[in-house]
Amino acid sequence: MSVSRRHALQLALAGASAPALAAPPRAAGRGVEGQRRADQGGGRYVNPIVPGDHADPTILKDGADYWMTFSSFQSYPGAVLWHSTDLLNWTPVTAALQQNIGTVWAMDLVKHAGRYYLYIPVLRDQGTGVYVIHADDIRGPWSAPVDLRMPGCIDPGHVVGEDGRRYLFVNGGRRVRLTDDGLATDGPLQAGAWRPWQYPKDWVVEMFAPEGPKLLQRGGWFYLVSAVGGTAGPPTSHMVTVARSRSVHGPWEDCPNNPIVRTASVDEPWWSRGHASFVEGPSGAPDDWWMVYHGYENGFRTLGRQTLLEPLTWTKDGWPRATGGTLARALPAPRGGKPSPAGAPLSDDFSRPRLGVQWSFHAPGPDELSRLRWGAEGLAMRGKGKSLADCSPLVCINGDRRYECWVDLEITGDGHAGLALFYDERGHAGIGFSPTQLLTYGYGQEHGWMREPLATRRVRIHLVNRDHVVTWRYSRDDGATWVQHPWQMEVSGFHHNVFGGFVSLRIALFSAGAGEARFRNFVYRGLNA
């Protein structure tokens, strides 16, 4: 380390205080202070409708209620179901998938004959496949996963044909028939069931990647909505395409307006827009239609693919048209819906479990839940692994470009614990405390040269992320005085185009090594003003 950096570190650790900070609000209030909100009031909304890493949305209208879930990748509990009555304000309700079956990709949520089904594609060591879980009440309990034994398949899309039989369409233009109960296949996987639309050869995309078929019936037609172009890579990669047929057996004709959604320029506010599902609006009027899809926010790939809402119209000859433009401006809100509770507050006093609904383990083992205990004294987390990279941290998705958070930490035993920003095992940054040392994680590794003696078992940690620039502070006297960590980090590169994996840079609580950490009073505040 250079002399100047060593001197700065020694000054900071000797007690040089950062500027005075306002005391954080108590977590028990559970407000949504400063967090992004789609509903602007006055009949207008702005995107995203679900900020942060909520990719591959699948949406179900069930009477006056809307339900939506997203790819949950290696986070468990997974397949979190969100609820709304107005398409704008969404609240997480329950995690439908409790058992680790692999990396979860784009699902399909459906209701058939009074029962709810969630078709789940996964990536496992032996390749991709599709599972199904079901429930008589969408709030649960959900069944254990059933393997449909469909190797090489992802992105299932369920439909009931004109023949009354159930089918799953999957990536690459393939289809399989299901048994009447929807819990097994009933015949071979058929190639050529639908022909993905081909974009002009000179378009700048990631790859062809035909995927995400979602099907619906309207006006005597079956519509198949799908994506091509790749979900990441260049900002102009992804898109929404449509085909229709009088029969699920085809032939399918392509929409003359394909693609009906695509990012055309790097200057647009949302990149790689695609992977859509269509849904009827809350008014029930024939012209009240919408689509949800995902996109990366310009300059903020670290937040992952966020959920976007765009209005649809239908031409006289029955083709859909997207009418939201680039989504750069506020749009007229859906009409006729009962107002939903606003937002999903992230502050947590840990008095009750919020596992799945807010927090989830990254890449958990089969007994991961045994590491946690909730109660009046906060959240106790037993140590695992040797470092942030291998300890299955507890992660929380957030969707603000600028934010701060606090947490109180108490350490027992000889391990270390702390607060971090975590993409995956290779990409993370944070600070941790053992009973004798301060540890620093930056750019995917623990920097031994920055270890410094620091005797403490109780500490309050403060993190600020302003447009990818991260500042860490800590206090050993309950916030009376603060010490700023000398290394401020720039984290704009922690995203899929660097590391793969399709996820986002998430807030993480971690406990590694021998012993246990207790977390109290996690407070989150958006800084979007």
N, C-alpha and C positions, 0 to 999 in steps of 0.2 A: 504494500500500500504506500502511496506517496506520503511525504511528510505532512503536506497540507491537509490531506484527507484524514490521516491519523490524528492530527491536532484538532480538527473539527469534531471528530468522533469523541476524543477524550474530553473536550469541552462540554459536549452535549451530555455525555454520561456522567460528568462531574456535577451536573445539576443546572446547566445553563437553561433557563426556562424559555419556552415558546411564549408568544403573546397570549395574554389572558383569553380564555375561551368561555363562551356562555355555557352554563350548566346544561347538560342534555335533559330533555323532558323524560319523565318516567315512562317506562314501557307499558305500564298497566293501562295508560290512556288509550293505546291502540289506535291513534289517529292515522291519517294519511297525509300528514303535513308535507307539502311540497312535491308529492308524487304526481307523475303524469296522469292526466285524466282525459279520456276521449270526449265525454259529454261537456260541451262548453256552455250549456244553457241557451235559452232563446231559440231552441230548435236547430242548433248547429252542433257539429262534432268535428274533431280532427283525429287523424290516425297517429299512432296505432290504437286499436281498441283494447288489446291486451299487450302492454309493453313488455319488453324483455324477450327472452328466448322461448317463444311459443310457436314452434314450427309445425308445418303440415297440419293445419287445423281441420278437424272433421266436426261437423255441426249437425245437430238433430233438433228439429222443431217438434215438441211434444205438447200439443194443446197450446196454452198460453206461455209455456216455458221453452227456453232454449238451453241446450246442453252442448258443451264443446270440450274436446280434449286435444292433446298435442303429442308429438313425439317426445318421449322422456329419456331416450338414449340409455346411459348407464346409471341414471338416478333412480333410486328405489327408496320407499314405495313410489310407483310410477303410474302412468295413465291417469293423471289427476283430472277429475271432472269439474268443469266450471259451469256456473248457472247464471242466466240472465232472463229478464222478461222484456227488455227493450233493445237488445243487440248491442248496446253501448257500454253498460256497466256490468262487469262480470265479477263473480265471487267464486273462489275455489271451495268445493264442498267435500270431496272425498277422493282418495286414491284407490282406483279400482284394482290395480295390479300390485299384489303384495309379494309375490314370489319372483325371485330373480331368474328370468328365462333367457337373458341375453340383452343385447343392445336394441332398444325398442325404437322402431322407425314409424312411418306414416300409417296410422290406424284408420279404421272405419267404424263409426258409432251408428248403430241402427236399432230400430224397434220393429219387431215382427210378431204378429199374433199375440200382442200383449206382453212380450218378453223383450228385454234389452240385450243386445249383443255387441261385443267389442272385438273386432278382428284385428289381430296384432302381428305385424311382421317383425322378425327379430334377426339380428346377426349373431351367430354362435360360432364356436370354434370350428364346427363342421360345415359352416356356411349359413345361408339365409333360409328362413322357413316362416310359416304362419301358424299362429295359435288363435284360439277363441276363448273368451270368457263370457259368462252370461249372468243375468240377474232378473228377478221379478220386480224389484224396486231399484230404480237407477241409483239411489243413494246407498245401495248395498243391503246385505252382503253380496259380493260377487263370487262366482264360482272359482275353483282352481283352474289354471290354464289347461286347455286341451290342444294337443299337437295335431294339426290337420295333415301333417306329413306331406308338405308341399315344398320340397327342396328347391332352392334357386329362385323362389318367389318373394316379392315384396309388394307393398302398397295395395292391399286388397280393397276392392270396391264391391259392395254387396248390392244385389238387385233381385227382385222377383219378376220373372218373365211373364209374357202374355200367356204362357202355358201353365202358370201357377207354380213353377219350379224355382228354386233358389240357386243363384249363381254367384261366384266370386270372379271378377275380372282383376287381373294382376298386371304387373309391369311387362313391357315387351309385347303387348297385344295378345295376351293369352287369357284363357278362361277355364274355369272348372265348375261342374255342377255340384251342389251340396245336397245332402240328405234333408228331409223335411224339417228335422229339428235343428239344422244348421250347425251341427257339431261334428260332422265328418264329410269328406268328399264322397261323391257318388259317380265315379267315372274318371277317366284320364284327364290330364291337363291338355287343353286343346290350343295349339298355336294358330295364329292368324284369325282370332276371333274379332279383332278390331285392328285397323291399320293406323298407326300414329301419323299425325300430320307432319309433313316434311317442310321445314323452313328453307328459304333460299340459301344456296351453298356459300354465299359470300357474307352471311351474317356472322357477327362475332359472338360466339356462345362458348360454353364450357365443353359440351359434348352433346350428342343426340339425346341419350338418356330418357326414352319414353317411359313415363311413370305416373303414379298418382291417379288412376282412373276412378272417378266418382260418377255415379249414375242416378238419374231421376226420371220420372215420367211427367209429361205435361202436354196437354192438348193432343193426345193420341200418338205422341212421339216418345221414344226413349232418347235421352240426351246423355252423352258420355263426355265428361269434362276431364281433361288430362293435361299433363305438363310435358314439355320437351325443352332441351337446351341446357340442362344441367342446373343444379340448384345453387351453385356458388361460382367461383372463378370470376370472369369479367362481370362488371355491373350489368351488362346487357344480355346476360345468359338466359335466365329463366323466362317462362311465358305460360299463358293460359290458352288452351285450344279446345274446340268443341266439335263434336260430330253427333249425328242423330240417325235414328233408324226407326222404322215402324215395328221392328222385332229385335229382341235381344240377340237373335241369331244373325242379324245383319240383313242386307248389306248396309254399311254405314257411309254416310256422305259428310264431307267436311264442311264446316261453316265457311261461307265465302269471305267472312271478315277475319279469319284466323291470321294471327293470334288476336284474341279479343283484349288481352292485356299483355304488355311487354314493356320493360324499361328500354327506352330508345337512346338515352344519352346519359353520360356520366354526371351531367349537371342536375339530373332529377333527384328529388329528395329520397326516393326509395329505389333500391337496386335489386336486381334479380327477383322481380315480382313473379310469382307463379304458385302452382299447386292449389287450385281453387276448389271450393265446394259451393254449390248454389243452395239458397234457402229462401222460403217465403217470408215476407216481412210480417210484423205484428198486426198490421191493420187487416190482413186477410184479403185486401183488394187484389184483383187480377193483375194489376200493374205494379204491385209492391213486391219486388224481388231484389235480392242482394247476393253478393258473394263474399266469402271470407277466403283469404289466401295469406301468404307470408312474403316478407321481403326484408332485406338488410337496409338499415338506415344509412344514408350517405355519410361516410366518415365515422360510423360507429358499428362496424362489423363485430366489435367486442360484445355487443348486446345480443348477438345472435339474430335469428330470423324472427321478426315480430309479426303479430297477427293484425292484418289490415282488413277493412270493410269498405266495399265499393258498391254503389247502386247499379242495378241492371234495368234495362228496358228490353222489350221484345218487339221485333219488327213484325209487320203485318203477315209476313210469310213464316213467322215462327222461329227466328234466330235471335239469340241474345246479343245485346250490345252493352258494353261497359261505359258508364257515363261519368266516372270520377276523374278523368284526365290523369295527371301525374300525382294526384293526391297532395298537391302542394298547398291547397287552400282548404279552409273549413267547408264542409258540405252539409246540405240539409239532412237532419237526423231522421231516422225511421219514425214513422208516425203510428199512433194507436197503441203503443205498448205501455203496460203498467211500469212506472219508474222502478228501477232496480236499485238496491243499495250500492253506494258509490265506492268502488275501489276495493283493493285487497291490502290492508295495512300490514306492514312488515315488522314493526316493532313487536317485541315478544318478551314477556316477563318469565317465560318458561314454567309457569305454574301448571300448565296442562300440555299434553302432547299436541304438537302441530306437525308431526312427521307425515310427509306426503303432501299435506295441504300447503305447507310453506317450506319446511326443511326436508331434505332427502340425503341419503348417503350416496357418495360417488363410488361406484364399483364395489358394492358391499359383498361380504361373505355370507354364508347361510345363517350365521348366528349373530349378525351385526347388531340387531336390536338389543341384545343382552348388554351391550356396552353403555346403554343410556338409562338414566333414571330422572324423572321429572318430580318437582314438588315445590313446596313453599321456599326452599332454599336454592331454587334454580335448577339448572340442568347439569347433571353429573355425567361425564363422558370418560369411560375407561380408555387408556392409551392403547394404541395399536401401531405396529410397524416401527420404523426408526426415524421417519421424517414426514414432512408434509406430503411428499410424493406417494408414500405407500401406506398411509394411515386411514384411508377411506374417510376423508373429511365430510362434515355435515355442511351441505351447500344450500344456498338460497338464491333464487333467480330474482334479479331486480331489473328495472327497465328505464332508469333515469340516466341521462347523460352526465349529470353532475349530482353528487350525493355525498352524504357523510353518515357514519354510523359509529356507535360506541358499544362496548361490552365490558362487563366486569369479569375478571378471571381470578380464580383461586386454584393453586396447584398443590397436590399432595403426591408424595412419592418422588421418584427420581426422573420422571419423564419431562417433556416440555409441551406446551400448548400455546395457542395464540389465535390471531385473527389474520385472514389472508384473502387474496383474490386468486381464484383457482379456475383454470381452464381444464387442464388435465394433468397427468403425471409429469409431463414434459414442460408444461407452461403454467407457472404460478409465481406469486410474489406475496410476501407477508413478513410478520415479525412474530417470534415466539419467545416464551420465557420458561426457563427451568428454575429450580430453587436457587441456582448460583450464576446463571448466565442469561444474557440477551442474545438471541439468535436471529439472523437475517436471511430471508429467502428472497432471491431476485432472479428473474428470468429462468425459472425452472430448476434452481438448485439452491442448496444452503451454502452460504459463503462462510467457510470456516475462518477466513482471515478477518471477518468482521465480528466474530464472537468476542464478547466483552464481559468481564466479571460484573454481576449485578445481583446482589442478594435480595430476593423477594419471593414471596409466595402469593401475594395479592397485588393485583395491578388492574387499572382501568386503561383500555386501549381505545384510541380514536383514529379512525380512518377517514380521509377526505379524498375523493376522486373528482377532479374537475377537468373534464375534457381529456381524459386519459392520463393526467398528471396526478400521481398518488403521493400523499403526505401521511406519514405515520406519527402519532404522538402517544405518549403514555404518562400515567400518573400513578404514583404510589401512595397518595394521600387523599384518595376519593375525589380527585378533581380539583383540589385546592391549588396545586401547581402542576404544570405540564412540562414534559421534556419532548422536544421534537427530535425524531430520528434523523440523523444527518443525511440519509440517502433518500432523496425523492425520486420516484420511479416513473418512467413513461411506459405505458402498457398498451398502446394502440395496436401493437402487433399480435396480441393474444386472441387469435380468431381462427376460423376454419381454413382460410386460405394459407395460413402458416402451418398449423398443426393438424389439420384434418379433424374428423370427429363430429362436425356439424353442431357443436354446442356453443356456449358463451362463457364469458369471464364472470364468475359468480362469487359472491361473498361466501366465505367459508370459515367455520369454526373447526379447529383441529386439536387433537390430543394424540401425541406420539410417545412411544417408549413405555417404560414401566410407570405405574402410578395412575392418577386420575386427575381430571380437570373439572372444575365446576364453573359454569357460565351463568351470569345473572344479568338481568336488565339490558337486553339487546335493544338498542334504540336506532331507528333508521329515519333519516330525513332527506327528502329530495331537495335539491338546490336549483330548481328550474326557473326561478324568478329572474 
